[in-house]
């Protein structure tokens, strides 16, 4: 049992260094600070209100009217509260319908409802069944995701969970309140996105050259995405009012916010995740080349990074297209069903914003690949033929010695088939291979 625990512990902390642990502790402290950081908008809700959940015990649908798919009127529901200071009490709520399927909620007996209750002198004066209660299922799903991630990836999984929590808190506690206070959305969002990129990459990739290469490549690519969005928003006459709840935000007392710049900030914010993935992929691949070939030249390492980027960039660009178009799938179905011409569809402001969103994000993503490769060849290799393997040998010295030891122990007879196979595999790109090995017949014979 002791041996099994030791092996599990070694698996959990594999690849972690003291710098990674210290940096993780700093991010944990930052998450705690952000959790208790006030946004300044907490007091907008009444102080004498409570939030809880309950079970619907009865409904009165006599006032509900069905018009095809749309309901109007309302229903009266009685809900037994299941938590909070009023646990066990039964309250009555009027659930009004406004004729919109995405906003109306129809309750049936046995449904769990999320309740908003106002009190006066400790007594219920108003109760509202806001929506179906979904928090329990969300927490179960989140717990399963966190558990699987930690079991599979060990300490790296813990860092990934930590980066997830930091990203959520940074956006909810810093980004959104700052935008509501009418600061420049482009400047604020790019600054916060750069911080998130720094934290996420160095948590996942480690505090080493791999993380530094990925961070620089991702940030520069995002900067280009931001510039492209700003350059084409004017000629395309893009406005941010096409986003859901944009007009509602204006009429809720925030009429001074610039919806167009908020939309443009969302362009590179949405692309930042894919840019980080691509930058880490290329940086990690180039690091592996240095680990297994310590004498690799700078030019050869650059070629390897470019080739890895070519293989990854196609699917990553398609990922952005699918991610952006998925939210407007029903709108495209509507236009198709009504027979709207294609050019009319492409010229609509809703579609034009998504085209700008997709192309600007994809252009910046494509640029991340060569930038990361160029930065990596200079940071991983100091000279033309001297590889930087010092930090690799310090964190995992066995990997650096692996290849030379195998080359000494494997007999030449077993190496010949592998050599032939490698030559056949990369014969389509002879420039990536050095001078081909001399055939066995032409090998120099020992002198008598």
N, C-alpha and C positions, 0 to 999 in steps of 0.2 A: 504493500500500500504506500509505503514511504517513497519507494522508487517511482511509482505511478504519479504521486503528487509532485515529485521533483520534475518529472518529464512534462507534466501539465503546466507547472510554473515556468519551465524553460520555454515551452511553446507560447505561453501567454506573453512573456516579455521579450520574445525573439525580435531582434532588430532595434530594440529601444536603447537609447543612450541616456546618460544623466541630463544632457541638455533637453532631450525630449520630455523627460519627467518634470524638470523644472519649468519648462515652458507650459506644460499641461497644467501645473499648479497655478501658474500666473493666469491662465485663461479661466480656470475654475473660480479664482478670486474675482476676475472681471465679470463672470456670469452672476456671481452672488451680488456684486455691486449693481449690475444692471437690473437684477430682479427687484431690488428694493428702490431703484431710482424712480422717482415720481415723474410722470409725463406732463403734469400740469393740467390734464383734462379729466382727472378722476372725479372732481367735485361737480361735474356737470349733471350727474345723476342725483336724484333726491337722496338725502342722507337717511331718511326713514323708510327706505325700501330694501327688500331682501330678495335674493335670488335662490331658488330651490327647484326641486323637481317633484312631480306627483303622478298619480295614476288616475286616469279618467274613469269615474264610476258611473256617470250617466250623461246623456246628451239629449238636447231638444232641438230637432232639425226642422221645426215647423216654419221657421222664417227663411230657410234656405231654398233658393230657386235655381233650378238647373236649366241652362240655355245652351244646349249642345254640349261642348266641352267646358263651358264656363259656368261657374257658380256665382250667384249674387246673393245679397241678403246677409245672413249670418246664422250662427247656432249658439246655444247656451250649453256650456259644459260645466259639470261639477267634478272637481279634482280633489282627491285625498292627498295631502302633502306627505312626503316620505322622508324629508330631512329638514334641517334648520330648526329655529326656535318654535315654529308652529307645527312640528311633526305630529301627524295624526288628525289634524283638523281638515274639514272639508270646506272648500271655498268655491264660489261661483264665478265663472268668467264668461264674458261676451266675446265670441270669436267672429269678427266681421270679415266678409269676403269683398275684395275689391275687383274681382274679375280678371286676375292675372295668375296663371297657373304656377309661375315661378315664385310667387310671393304668398299665395293663399295656402292655408293649411286646414285640412278637414280631419277632425278627431273622431275616433270611434271608441266605444267602451273597451277598456283594457290598455289603451295607448298610454305611453309615458309622455308627459308634457313638461317642458321647461317653463317655469313660472316666474313672473315678475309681480311682486306684491308690495303695495304701499300700506304703511301703517300710520295710525294716528292715536296717540295715547295707548299704544300697545295693541290696538284693535285693527283688524283688516278693514280698510275703507275702499280698496280697489284691488282687483286681481286680474291678471292678463296671462292667458296661456300663449306664450310667444311662439312656440314651435314644438315639434317633436323633440324628445330628449335624446341626444346623440353622443353626449360626452363619454358615457361608459364604453360604448363601442370604439370610440376614437382612442381612449386610453388603453384599451385592450390591444388594439392594433399597434399603437406606438410601443407598448411594452413588448409585444412579440418581435417587432422589428429591432428594438434595442437588444433584446436577449440574443436573437440569432446573430446579429452583427458582432456582439462581443464573443460569443462562442466560436464563431468562425474566424474572426480576425484578431482575437486576443487584445493586446494593448493597443494595436492599431485601430481595432474596432472601438475601443473606449475613446480614442482620440477623434474618430469620426463622429461618434455620438456627441462629444464635447463641442466639436465644430458645428454640428447641427444646432445644438442649444445656443451657442454663442451667436450664430447667424440669426436665429429667430429673435433672440432678445435684443440684438443690435438694431434690427429693423423695426421692431415694435416699440422699443424704448427710446431710440435715438432718431432713426430715419423719419418715421411717420410724424412724430411730434414736431420735428424740425421743419418738415415740409408744411405742416399746418400753420406754423408761425411765419410763413411767407419768406423763408430764406430761398436763395437761388437753387432750384431743384437739380440743375446740372452739376454745380460745384459740390453741393452736399452729397448727392448720390454717388458721384465719382469718388469722393474722398472716403465715404463709408464702404463702397464696393472695393476700393483698394485695401482698406483695413481688413475686410472680410477675406479677400483673396490672400493676403499675407497670413492671416491666422489659419485659414483652412489648409493652405498648401503646406505650411511649416508644421502643422499638427499631423497631417497625413503623410507627407513626404519625409519629415524629419528636419532637424535644424542642421542642414548640411548643404553641400553644393547642389544636390538634386533639388532641394526646395528653392534655393536661390535662383537657379536657372529657370525653373517653372514659374516662379513669381514674376521675374522680369519679363519673360515672354508673354504671360497672361495679361499683365498690366498694360504693356505697350499695345497689345492687340485690342484691349478694351478702350484705350485712348483713341485709337483709330476709328473704332465703332462709334464713339461719341462724336468725333469730328464729321464722320459721314452723315450721321443723323442730323446734325446742325446744318450741314451744307445742303441737304436735299429737302429739308422740311419746308423751306420757303418756296422753291419752285413747284413743289407738289401741293402746296396750300394745305398742309396738314394741321389739324387742330385736335387737341386732346379730349374734346367733348364726346368722341366716339366711344370712349371707355365706359364700362358700366358704372352707374352712380356718380358720373362726373357732374351732371346738372344738379343732382341731389346735394352734392357737396357744396356747390355754389350757393344754393338756397338755404343751406343749413348754417349760414353765417360766415362762410369762408369765400366770399366773392372776390377777394383780391388774389387768390392763388392763380398761377399761370398754368393752365391745363396742358398747353402745348409743350412747355418745357418739362412738365411732369411726365408726359408721354415719352419725350425723347430720353429722359433719364431712365425710364423703364426699358428702353431699347437695349442699352448696354448692361443694365442690371439683369435682364433676362438672359443675355448672352454670357454673363460672367461664369455661370456654372459650367457650360460647355467649354469655355476657354480654359478654365482651370483643369478640367479633365484632359483636354488635348495637351496642354503644357506639361502636366505630370507624366502622361504617357510617353512623350518624346524624351523628356529629361531622364526618366527612369530607364528607358531603353538605351540611351547614350551612356548612362552610368554603368549598365551591365556590360556594354562593349568595353569600357575601360577596365572593369573588374576582370574580365576573361582575357583581355588582350592589353596588358599594361603598357606595351610599347607602341600602341596605335598612334598614328600621326594625326595632326589636327585636321588635315584635309580628308583623311579617311573617316574620321569621326563625324565630320560635317556631312559627308555623303550618307553615312548611316542614319543620321538624324533626319536628313531630307527624305530618305526612302521610307522611314517609319512614318513621317508626317504624311507622305503621299498615300500610304495604306490606310491611315486613320481618317483623313480629312473628308473623304467621300461620304462615309457613313455619318460623321458628325454633322456635316452640313445638312444632310437629309433629316437628321434628328431635329434640327431647328425648324425645318419646314413643317414636319409633322406636328411638332409641339405647338407652333404658332397657329397652324390652320385648324387644329382640332377644336379650338374654342369657337370657331365660326363655321362649324360643319353644318348646322341647321340653317344658317343664313344662306350658304351656298346651295343647299337642297331647295330652299324656297325659290331662289333665282332660277335654278335649273327647272323646277316644276312649272314656273310661270313663263318659261321660254325667253328669258331676258338674254339678249345678245352678249357674247363673250366680252367684246370691247366695252360695252356699257357696264358690265360687272367690274372689269379691271379699272374703270374710271371712277367708280364710286368711292367716296371718302373712306368708308369702312374697309374696303378691300385695299385701297391705296396705302392706308396706314399699316396694314399687315404686310404689304409688299415691302414698304420701307423697313418695317420691323425685321422681316426675314432677311432681306438682302444686306442691310447694314450689319446685322449681327453675323451673317454668314461671311461677309467680306472680312470683318475683323477676326473671325475664327480662322479663316484661311491664312491670314497674316500671322497668326500665333505660331503656326508650324515652322516656317522658315526662321522666324525671329528666335524661337526657342533653340533651334538647331545651331544658329550662328552664335548665340550667347553661350550655349553649352560647349561648343568646340573651343572657345577661348577660356572658359572657366574650368573645364575638365582637363585640358592639356595646356601646360605652361609653355613648352617649347615645341618645336616642330616634330621632335621624336621622343619627348619626355612626357610620360603620362602622370597625371596627378592621382596617386593611389594612396597617399598618406592617410587621409581620413577614412578611406575604406579599410585599410589594414588595421586601423585603430578600433573600428567598430566591429569588424568581422574578419579577423586575419586569416581564417581557414579558407575563405573563398578566394583570396588572392593567391594562395599557394597551391590551390587545387589543380589548376591546369598544368603548371610546369611538372608537378609530380606525376600526373597521368601520362604526360608525354614521355617521361623517362621510363615508365614501367611497362607501357604497352609495346609489344613487339612489333617490328616493322611489317611483318606479314599480315597483322590484323589491321594496320593502318591503311594499306593499299586500297581495299574496297571502299572505305569511307572517303579516301581522297578522290577516287574516280567518281563516286556519287556526288561529292561537293562540286567537282569540276563540271559535271553534267548539269547540275541544278543552276549554277550561275553562269553558264556559258553564254546565255543571252545577253549578259552585261559584262563583257570581258574587261572593261575598264576598272571594275570594282575589284578585280583580282590582280595580284601582282604577277610576276613572271611565272609562267606555268612550270611545274616541276619537270625536270628532264626525264625522258623515258628510261626504263631500266637498262635497255641495251646501250644507251649512250653514256651511262654512268662511268666516271673515270676509274680505270683499273689501277690497283696498287702496283707500284714499281717494285721489281725484284731487287 
